[in-house]
Amino acid sequence: MKNVVLIAMLIVSSGLFAQVSINGGGSMLLGFGAGKPWAGMHIGVEIPRDDAVSFYGRYTYHFKNTERDSSLYDLEVTDPEFGFVSLVTTQGKTSMNYHILEGGTRYYIGNGFDYGWGAYGGSSIMIMFNTIKVGFASPYETNTFRDGSVFSVGLGLGGGVKYSMATVGTIYLDASLNYKILNQASQPFVSDYLFTNLIFNFNLGIRRDIIW
């Protein structure tokens, strides 16, 4: 018991503390050369090493985005009246979402992690999982689908600005540019033209710090 009290006194007297922050907000992902952006939401944690350096982790879900695919597919269809099988070349509509796990290091300038205005930048690694569905409208059938998924790993650089308020928390806006160094598709038809290797990610949210 005496040892516990002594350790507590040493911590208080030396001013040491532990700190972690939780954050969340809205996100947007844009693929280089892709059409519409993907809207989404994120949650995360950030742990400062000191006022100038922190480590962070974040999960982002980008909602399903559907658009016309310019590629042509060979689709086998069955005539409902005569039963013969024929090969039809048709376009599809591709829908895809994003699950992203991200982690990295941030370096702060200005007022640093805790106070007022500041800016930050750093590097990150992303693990991404996409679910993909391609729908077709053939002469004999409608809403014919092919399902697949893609597992990806990417590396990126990013930065942002933040403003810390004592009673509200920290409002932040950041962006990152990421390049996929690995893509693993679950089905042969899920090829490179269904997704882009270079993506931009934007985030706007609020951070709350917890100190104990």
C-alpha positions as a Markdown table, in Angstrom:
| # | Residue | x | y | z |
|---|---|---|---|---|
| 1 | Met | 0.0 | 0.0 | 0.0 |
| 2 | Lys | 2.8 | 2.4 | 0.8 |
| 3 | Asn | 4.4 | 1.7 | -2.6 |
| 4 | Val | 1.1 | 2.6 | -4.4 |
| 5 | Val | 0.8 | 5.9 | -2.5 |
| 6 | Leu | 4.4 | 6.7 | -3.2 |
| 7 | Ile | 4.0 | 6.1 | -6.9 |
| 8 | Ala | 0.8 | 8.2 | -7.0 |
| 9 | Met | 2.6 | 11.1 | -5.2 |
| 10 | Leu | 5.5 | 10.9 | -7.6 |
| 11 | Ile | 3.1 | 11.1 | -10.6 |
| 12 | Val | 1.3 | 14.1 | -9.2 |
| 13 | Ser | 4.4 | 15.9 | -8.2 |
| 14 | Ser | 6.1 | 15.4 | -11.5 |
| 15 | Gly | 3.1 | 16.5 | -13.6 |
| 16 | Leu | 3.0 | 13.3 | -15.6 |
| 17 | Phe | -0.3 | 12.2 | -17.1 |
| 18 | Ala | -1.8 | 9.9 | -19.7 |
| 19 | Gln | -3.8 | 11.3 | -22.6 |
| 20 | Val | -5.8 | 9.9 | -25.5 |
| 21 | Ser | -8.4 | 11.5 | -27.8 |
| 22 | Ile | -11.4 | 10.2 | -29.6 |
| 23 | Asn | -12.7 | 11.7 | -32.8 |
| 24 | Gly | -15.4 | 11.4 | -35.5 |
| 25 | Gly | -17.0 | 13.1 | -38.4 |
| 26 | Gly | -17.7 | 13.1 | -42.1 |
| 27 | Ser | -15.5 | 11.9 | -44.9 |
| 28 | Met | -15.2 | 12.0 | -48.7 |
| 29 | Leu | -13.2 | 9.7 | -51.0 |
| 30 | Leu | -12.3 | 10.5 | -54.6 |
| 31 | Gly | -10.6 | 8.1 | -56.9 |
| 32 | Phe | -8.2 | 9.4 | -59.5 |
| 33 | Gly | -10.0 | 9.2 | -62.8 |
| 34 | Ala | -13.2 | 7.9 | -61.2 |
| 35 | Gly | -16.6 | 9.6 | -61.5 |
| 36 | Lys | -18.6 | 10.4 | -58.4 |
| 37 | Pro | -17.0 | 10.7 | -55.0 |
| 38 | Trp | -17.8 | 8.4 | -52.1 |
| 39 | Ala | -19.4 | 10.0 | -49.0 |
| 40 | Gly | -18.7 | 8.4 | -45.6 |
| 41 | Met | -18.2 | 8.7 | -41.9 |
| 42 | His | -15.2 | 8.0 | -39.7 |
| 43 | Ile | -14.3 | 7.4 | -36.0 |
| 44 | Gly | -10.8 | 7.2 | -34.5 |
| 45 | Val | -8.3 | 7.6 | -31.7 |
| 46 | Glu | -5.2 | 9.8 | -31.4 |
| 47 | Ile | -2.5 | 9.5 | -28.7 |
| 48 | Pro | 0.1 | 12.3 | -28.4 |
| 49 | Arg | 3.7 | 11.4 | -27.6 |
| 50 | Asp | 4.2 | 15.0 | -26.8 |
| 51 | Asp | 2.8 | 18.3 | -28.0 |
| 52 | Ala | 4.5 | 18.0 | -31.4 |
| 53 | Val | 4.0 | 14.3 | -32.3 |
| 54 | Ser | 1.1 | 11.9 | -32.1 |
| 55 | Phe | 0.0 | 8.5 | -33.3 |
| 56 | Tyr | -3.5 | 7.9 | -34.7 |
| 57 | Gly | -5.8 | 5.2 | -35.9 |
| 58 | Arg | -9.1 | 5.6 | -37.8 |
| 59 | Tyr | -11.9 | 3.5 | -39.3 |
| 60 | Thr | -13.8 | 5.0 | -42.2 |
| 61 | Tyr | -16.9 | 3.7 | -44.0 |
| 62 | His | -17.7 | 5.1 | -47.4 |
| 63 | Phe | -21.2 | 4.5 | -48.6 |
| 64 | Lys | -22.1 | 2.5 | -51.8 |
| 65 | Asn | -21.6 | 4.5 | -55.0 |
| 66 | Thr | -23.3 | 3.3 | -58.2 |
| 67 | Glu | -22.5 | 4.4 | -61.7 |
| 68 | Arg | -22.5 | 3.2 | -65.3 |
| 69 | Asp | -19.5 | 1.1 | -66.2 |
| 70 | Ser | -18.0 | 1.9 | -69.6 |
| 71 | Ser | -16.6 | -1.7 | -70.0 |
| 72 | Leu | -18.3 | -4.4 | -72.0 |
| 73 | Tyr | -19.1 | -7.8 | -70.5 |
| 74 | Asp | -19.9 | -11.1 | -72.1 |
| 75 | Leu | -23.0 | -12.4 | -70.4 |
| 76 | Glu | -24.6 | -15.9 | -70.9 |
| 77 | Val | -28.4 | -15.7 | -71.0 |
| 78 | Thr | -31.1 | -18.3 | -71.4 |
| 79 | Asp | -34.1 | -17.7 | -73.7 |
| 80 | Pro | -37.2 | -18.3 | -71.5 |
| 81 | Glu | -39.3 | -19.6 | -74.4 |
| 82 | Phe | -36.9 | -21.9 | -76.2 |
| 83 | Gly | -34.3 | -22.6 | -73.5 |
| 84 | Phe | -31.2 | -22.1 | -75.7 |
| 85 | Val | -28.2 | -20.3 | -74.2 |
| 86 | Ser | -26.6 | -17.3 | -76.0 |
| 87 | Leu | -23.8 | -15.0 | -75.4 |
| 88 | Val | -24.7 | -11.3 | -75.1 |
| 89 | Thr | -22.3 | -8.4 | -74.9 |
| 90 | Thr | -23.6 | -5.7 | -72.6 |
| 91 | Gln | -22.6 | -2.9 | -70.3 |
| 92 | Gly | -23.1 | -3.0 | -66.5 |
| 93 | Lys | -23.7 | -0.8 | -63.5 |
| 94 | Thr | -21.0 | -1.0 | -60.9 |
| 95 | Ser | -21.7 | -0.3 | -57.2 |
| 96 | Met | -18.9 | -0.3 | -54.7 |
| 97 | Asn | -18.3 | 0.8 | -51.1 |
| 98 | Tyr | -15.1 | 1.2 | -49.0 |
| 99 | His | -14.1 | 0.0 | -45.5 |
| 100 | Ile | -10.8 | 1.6 | -44.5 |
| 101 | Leu | -8.5 | 1.0 | -41.5 |
| 102 | Glu | -5.8 | 3.7 | -41.3 |
| 103 | Gly | -3.0 | 4.4 | -39.0 |
| 104 | Gly | 0.1 | 6.7 | -38.9 |
| 105 | Thr | 2.1 | 9.5 | -37.3 |
| 106 | Arg | 1.3 | 13.2 | -37.2 |
| 107 | Tyr | 3.8 | 16.1 | -36.7 |
| 108 | Tyr | 2.3 | 19.3 | -35.4 |
| 109 | Ile | 3.4 | 22.9 | -36.0 |
| 110 | Gly | 2.0 | 26.1 | -34.5 |
| 111 | Asn | 0.3 | 25.7 | -31.1 |
| 112 | Gly | 0.7 | 21.9 | -31.2 |
| 113 | Phe | -1.6 | 19.1 | -30.2 |
| 114 | Asp | -3.5 | 20.7 | -27.3 |
| 115 | Tyr | -4.0 | 24.5 | -27.9 |
| 116 | Gly | -5.4 | 26.9 | -30.4 |
| 117 | Trp | -4.7 | 26.9 | -34.1 |
| 118 | Gly | -2.2 | 24.4 | -35.5 |
| 119 | Ala | -1.3 | 22.4 | -38.6 |
| 120 | Tyr | -0.1 | 18.8 | -39.0 |
| 121 | Gly | 1.3 | 16.4 | -41.5 |
| 122 | Gly | 2.6 | 12.9 | -41.7 |
| 123 | Ser | 2.5 | 9.5 | -43.3 |
| 124 | Ser | 0.0 | 6.6 | -43.0 |
| 125 | Ile | -0.8 | 3.1 | -44.0 |
| 126 | Met | -4.3 | 2.0 | -45.1 |
| 127 | Ile | -6.0 | -1.4 | -45.3 |
| 128 | Met | -9.0 | -1.3 | -47.5 |
| 129 | Phe | -11.8 | -3.7 | -48.3 |
| 130 | Asn | -14.3 | -3.1 | -51.1 |
| 131 | Thr | -17.5 | -5.0 | -51.9 |
| 132 | Ile | -18.4 | -4.8 | -55.6 |
| 133 | Lys | -21.6 | -5.6 | -57.4 |
| 134 | Val | -22.0 | -5.4 | -61.2 |
| 135 | Gly | -25.6 | -5.4 | -62.4 |
| 136 | Phe | -26.7 | -6.1 | -66.0 |
| 137 | Ala | -29.8 | -5.6 | -68.1 |
| 138 | Ser | -29.9 | -8.3 | -70.8 |
| 139 | Pro | -32.5 | -8.8 | -73.5 |
| 140 | Tyr | -34.0 | -11.7 | -71.6 |
| 141 | Glu | -33.3 | -10.9 | -68.0 |
| 142 | Thr | -33.0 | -7.8 | -65.8 |
| 143 | Asn | -31.1 | -7.2 | -62.5 |
| 144 | Thr | -28.5 | -10.0 | -63.2 |
| 145 | Phe | -25.6 | -9.5 | -60.8 |
| 146 | Arg | -22.0 | -10.5 | -60.3 |
| 147 | Asp | -20.6 | -10.0 | -56.8 |
| 148 | Gly | -17.0 | -9.7 | -55.8 |
| 149 | Ser | -14.6 | -8.0 | -53.4 |
| 150 | Val | -11.2 | -6.4 | -53.3 |
| 151 | Phe | -8.6 | -6.3 | -50.5 |
| 152 | Ser | -6.0 | -3.5 | -50.8 |
| 153 | Val | -3.1 | -2.0 | -48.9 |
| 154 | Gly | -2.0 | 1.6 | -49.5 |
| 155 | Leu | 0.6 | 4.1 | -48.4 |
| 156 | Gly | -0.1 | 7.8 | -48.1 |
| 157 | Leu | 0.9 | 11.3 | -47.1 |
| 158 | Gly | -1.5 | 13.8 | -45.5 |
| 159 | Gly | -2.0 | 16.9 | -43.5 |
| 160 | Gly | -4.5 | 19.2 | -42.1 |
| 161 | Val | -5.4 | 22.1 | -39.8 |
| 162 | Lys | -7.1 | 22.2 | -36.4 |
| 163 | Tyr | -8.5 | 24.6 | -33.8 |
| 164 | Ser | -8.7 | 23.5 | -30.1 |
| 165 | Met | -11.2 | 25.1 | -27.8 |
| 166 | Ala | -11.2 | 24.3 | -24.1 |
| 167 | Thr | -14.9 | 23.6 | -23.6 |
| 168 | Val | -15.9 | 22.3 | -27.1 |
| 169 | Gly | -13.0 | 20.2 | -28.2 |
| 170 | Thr | -10.8 | 20.3 | -31.4 |
| 171 | Ile | -12.3 | 20.9 | -34.8 |
| 172 | Tyr | -10.1 | 19.5 | -37.6 |
| 173 | Leu | -10.0 | 19.3 | -41.4 |
| 174 | Asp | -7.5 | 17.1 | -43.1 |
| 175 | Ala | -6.8 | 15.4 | -46.4 |
| 176 | Ser | -4.5 | 12.6 | -47.6 |
| 177 | Leu | -3.2 | 11.2 | -50.9 |
| 178 | Asn | -2.8 | 7.4 | -50.9 |
| 179 | Tyr | -1.5 | 4.9 | -53.4 |
| 180 | Lys | -2.5 | 1.2 | -53.3 |
| 181 | Ile | 0.6 | -1.0 | -53.4 |
| 182 | Leu | -1.5 | -4.2 | -53.3 |
| 183 | Asn | -4.8 | -5.2 | -54.8 |
| 184 | Gln | -6.3 | -8.7 | -54.4 |
| 185 | Ala | -9.6 | -9.4 | -56.2 |
| 186 | Ser | -11.9 | -12.3 | -55.2 |
| 187 | Gln | -13.3 | -12.8 | -58.7 |
| 188 | Pro | -11.7 | -12.6 | -62.2 |
| 189 | Phe | -14.1 | -10.0 | -63.5 |
| 190 | Val | -13.2 | -7.6 | -60.7 |
| 191 | Ser | -10.2 | -6.2 | -62.6 |
| 192 | Asp | -8.2 | -3.0 | -62.4 |
| 193 | Tyr | -10.8 | -0.8 | -64.3 |
| 194 | Leu | -13.3 | -1.2 | -61.5 |
| 195 | Phe | -11.2 | 0.6 | -59.0 |
| 196 | Thr | -8.4 | 3.2 | -58.9 |
| 197 | Asn | -5.0 | 2.9 | -57.3 |
| 198 | Leu | -4.7 | 6.6 | -56.4 |
| 199 | Ile | -7.2 | 7.9 | -54.0 |
| 200 | Phe | -7.8 | 11.2 | -52.2 |
| 201 | Asn | -9.5 | 11.2 | -48.8 |
| 202 | Phe | -11.0 | 14.2 | -47.0 |
| 203 | Asn | -12.2 | 14.4 | -43.4 |
| 204 | Leu | -14.0 | 17.0 | -41.2 |
| 205 | Gly | -14.7 | 16.3 | -37.6 |
| 206 | Ile | -14.3 | 17.0 | -33.9 |
| 207 | Arg | -11.9 | 15.6 | -31.4 |
| 208 | Arg | -12.4 | 15.2 | -27.6 |
| 209 | Asp | -9.4 | 14.7 | -25.3 |
| 210 | Ile | -9.4 | 12.4 | -22.3 |
| 211 | Ile | -6.8 | 12.9 | -19.6 |
| 212 | Trp | -6.2 | 10.7 | -16.5 |
